[in-house]
Each structure stands twice: as C-alpha cells, then as structure tokens.
C-alpha cells in the first residue's frame, strides 16, 4: 500500500495480518490497503505525523532478519518518542558491538514504526540512516515537537 507522508512516499507491505515492511520509496503502482495490518499501519502513521496520540503499534513481523537483528529491532521499539539511544548503549544492553547494532538498525525493514532513526552515534552525533541523514533529522525534529516543551532526552541505559 502506498502512503504519502510529509517526508515522502512510503510503501507498507503486510502478509498474513502482519506488517512486514515499511520503506520510503518512489513507488508509483503501490496498491490500495489490502488488509487490516496495512490499514492499521496507515492509521498509526497518520497519528504519528499529526502529533496525535498514537494508537497501538500494528502487528509486526519484519521481513527477514537474523535472530540478532530481530533482538535489536525489538529493543528499538522500547526507545520512546523524543528520546534517543546510542549504538553503544544498545550494544552494551545486548552484549554486542556498536557496529553490529548499526548494521542491524540499517537492515530494519519497518522504518519509523521500528524507530531505527532514534539510534545515534557516540556523543549524540546523528549517525547514519538508510534513507539519509536529512530524513533521520526530520523524524527526530518531528518527534521533538511531540514531547512536552519539545525537549529531547537521551534514553537511560537499560539494565
């Protein structure tokens, strides 16, 4: 399904009632919503981009991914809007390396909903993003407006 966001066109894919992918694309021939999971993802994105309270996250089953990548993606879902976590913080929590976390975040097939854009480099530097640093910064800026007083804070290291 094609979704027109303020930052560009997104393609929502679902299978067996689960969102499997959400990617920025230049798709022209994306189909209309074909299942409840796609419609739920579109409703979630509507709320996200408008700053409205978010509905529950639609059912997710990200396409592909190793066991480690899926652990990283699950952890990313715990980073609240308006917060960030560093590659190093996540690596320490998962007993891995920052580089491995970065590679797993870069392989995330469900952009925005699984918020890999909230992962930053050491010292709060922006770091990379599969869809470019400009979109990553725009998402973080958008989220800063959803937090009281627009304050962004670094996520405390999880124990």
Rosetta blueprint (number, residue, H / E / L):
1 X L
2 X E
3 X E
4 X E
5 X E
6 X L
7 X L
8 X E
9 X E
10 X E
11 X E
12 X E
13 X E
14 X E
15 X E
16 X L
17 X L
18 X E
19 X E
20 X E
21 X E
22 X E
23 X E
24 X E
25 X L
26 X L
27 X L
28 X L
29 X L
30 X L
31 X L
32 X L
33 X L
34 X L
35 X L
36 X H
37 X H
38 X H
39 X H
40 X H
41 X H
42 X H
43 X H
44 X H
45 X H
46 X H
47 X H
48 X H
49 X H
50 X H
51 X L
52 X L
53 X L
54 X L
55 X L
56 X L
57 X L
58 X L
59 X L
60 X E
61 X L
62 X L
63 X L
64 X L
65 X L
66 X L
67 X H
68 X H
69 X H
70 X H
71 X H
72 X H
73 X H
74 X H
75 X H
76 X H
77 X L
78 X L
79 X L
80 X L
81 X L
82 X L
83 X E
84 X E
85 X E
86 X E
87 X H
88 X H
89 X H
90 X H
91 X H
92 X H
93 X H
94 X H
95 X L
96 X L
97 X L
98 X H
99 X H
100 X H
101 X H
102 X H
103 X H
104 X H
105 X H
106 X H
107 X L
108 X L
109 X L
110 X E
111 X L
112 X L
113 X L
114 X L
115 X L
116 X H
117 X H
118 X H
119 X E
120 X E
121 X L
122 X H
123 X H
124 X H
125 X L
126 X L
127 X L
128 X L
129 X L
130 X L
131 X L
132 X L
133 X H
134 X H
135 X H
136 X H
137 X H
138 X H
139 X H
140 X H
141 X H
142 X H
143 X H
144 X H
145 X L
146 X L
147 X L
148 X H
149 X H
150 X H
151 X L
152 X L
153 X E
154 X E
155 X L
156 X L
157 X L
158 X L
159 X L
